Amino acid sequence: MAGPTDPEEFLKAENVGLRLLLEQAGIDAKALLTQAGIDAAQRETADTLQKLILEELHHRIKNTLATVSAIASQSLRTATSVEQGRQAIESRLLALGRAHDLLLQAQWSSAGLAQIVRGATEPFAGPGEARLSIQGPDLKITSGAVIALSLTLNELCTNATKFGALSMPAGRIEIAWTVDEKNQRLHLIWAEKGGPPVHAPTRQSFGTRLIETLGRQLNGTVELTYNPQGFVYALNVPLGSLKSPD
């Protein structure tokens, strides 16, 4: 079948063909732009996520370095000898390292409270020994709280080994915690028994200031009781300062 011979008819046919081609090109262009928009959004999301990760890493490194700096300067300031200062720094840095190990296992999100307590106390009493009693419901603890509690427990264990229940064969420590669901608070008790007679210190050591400061960092209260029968540490903190959000 021959095409239109009239110039006007020919132009009409050409216009129709051109319109169809333009419409098809518009559809293809729209599809390409849509796909490009999706890719651009994905790249933007990935860039934002990477920026957040780098900022979080930077924040945690700064916090860790600040903690190390405080541990070193305060330990040396209160030490009576270079060797005592070295031992204090080494013990506290090891505790910080164990806390980071727990967080690494939990991908730096959270760790279980029972796991934290066992990890902090085993190096002092030994696994399987009956010198420590650990009881309480398990709950996930945020990364900042893991470090605060690990350093606190390390300090308590160190003091118990030097002066308290762990300095005597018959000494033992009971660690227990409960959750007050109504008021949304955690109550943790560290109670030493069977050790030497306890006397209140005449001056506040760095270790004492440290565990009190760590408690305040968790928006909680710390109570230290120097009973003659055994030292007692009590921590009362809001669950919001500890629990990882679901």
C-alpha angles and dihedrals in degrees: 000000000000121000123243114295097193109093091223092052090046091054092049091053091048091050092052091050092047091049091052091049092049092048091051090047089051091053092048092047091049090051091049092048091048091051091046089050091054092049091048091051091049091050091048091050091049091048091049092049092049090050091051091049092050092047091049091048091049090049093050094046090051091049092048093049090048089051092049091048092051092047093050098044096043094043092052093043093057098035119110092207140016091251093052090049091049092051092048093050093045093050094049094046090050089053090050089050092051090051090052090049090056091049092048090054088051092045091251093290105100145319136211118267093226090052090051093052094047093045093051097045105038095077088060103040100024127239115289095016118132095222093098128053115198120188135160144094115288120241136166116261126204120244096257092051091048091060094043093050094043092053091045093051091046090054092048091049092048092052091045090052093050103037111357144056097318091056090072129056094235095046122112139175129221116205116186136159137185134193119231100209094183095057095026096234138133120225115197124182128193109191124180122206136177095026131118120297110287124232127185111252119252092223135025112254127210089253091057092047090047097056091044091049092048090052091052090049086063090051089248140118128250124205122191116195120189101202113177088234094053146328117267127200118192125190123190115183137159114256089231089070092053114029124088110232114254 
